[in-house]
């Protein structure tokens, strides 16, 4: 995943499959909790999946303040670019 667009595309696909969400409902400005109904348990599952895909250690602290899909994309991009 080299660009933020690739990160978003991958994240959209993962979330659609994991949480049975229509991909078209997953937008950069989607709120994880309000729009997509992602709770803390779902967020942990998502972090585990992202760690598998990226091969990078993902610290829960990195996602503590993530509120939107854009926040998640930015965090994953930063971690994978390091």
Wavefront OBJ file of the C-alpha trace (Angstrom):
o trace
v 0.000 0.000 0.000
v 1.904 2.961 -1.287
v -0.678 5.707 -1.462
v -3.497 6.845 0.768
v -5.891 5.886 -2.023
v -4.575 2.306 -1.894
v -4.882 2.279 1.888
v -8.483 3.500 1.621
v -9.349 0.966 -1.069
v -7.916 -1.899 1.000
v -9.552 -0.648 4.184
v -12.921 -0.315 2.441
v -12.696 -3.894 1.163
v -11.655 -5.287 4.566
v -14.382 -3.440 6.442
v -17.012 -4.410 3.922
v -16.121 -8.082 4.349
v -15.493 -8.085 8.109
v -18.483 -6.038 9.181
v -20.903 -6.793 6.363
v -21.045 -3.140 5.318
v -21.897 -1.988 1.793
v -18.627 -0.627 0.361
v -20.390 2.447 -0.991
v -21.326 3.433 2.583
v -17.664 3.530 3.605
v -16.404 7.018 2.800
v -13.414 8.957 4.083
v -15.658 11.157 6.207
v -17.656 8.235 7.639
v -17.707 8.201 11.430
v -16.593 4.823 12.741
v -19.107 4.769 15.568
v -22.049 6.804 14.318
v -22.100 6.016 10.600
v -20.618 2.526 10.516
v -21.513 1.227 13.992
v -17.926 0.073 14.655
v -17.499 -0.505 18.385
v -14.304 -1.054 20.375
v -14.354 -4.829 19.835
v -14.729 -4.326 16.080
v -11.861 -1.836 16.171
v -9.592 -4.420 17.817
v -10.534 -6.989 15.167
v -9.754 -4.425 12.484
v -6.348 -3.651 14.011
v -5.474 -7.365 14.060
v -6.436 -7.672 10.383
v -4.426 -4.571 9.455
v -1.414 -5.966 11.292
v -1.721 -9.202 9.277
v -1.911 -7.295 6.003
v 0.806 -4.715 6.683
v 3.192 -6.907 8.650
v 3.671 -3.912 10.933
v 3.101 -3.763 14.657
v 0.062 -1.622 15.271
v -0.197 0.016 18.657
v -3.751 0.521 19.949
v -2.617 4.001 20.987
v -2.240 4.837 17.294
v -5.964 4.369 16.821
v -7.154 5.755 20.130
v -8.185 9.067 18.584
v -9.425 7.701 15.258
v -12.986 8.842 14.695
v -13.368 8.618 10.923
v -12.211 6.425 8.065
v -9.833 9.258 7.094
v -8.195 8.996 10.546
v -7.670 5.262 10.052
v -6.293 5.749 6.521
v -3.859 8.421 7.748
v -2.681 6.227 10.629
v -2.199 3.106 8.476
v -0.414 5.172 5.827
v 1.948 6.649 8.440
v 2.692 3.218 9.936
v 3.311 1.525 6.590
v 5.408 4.381 5.239
v 7.770 4.231 8.230
l 1 2 3 4 5 6 7 8 9 10 11 12 13 14 15 16 17 18 19 20 21 22 23 24 25 26 27 28 29 30 31 32 33 34 35 36 37 38 39 40 41 42 43 44 45 46 47 48 49 50 51 52 53 54 55 56 57 58 59 60 61 62 63 64 65 66 67 68 69 70 71 72 73 74 75 76 77 78 79 80 81 82
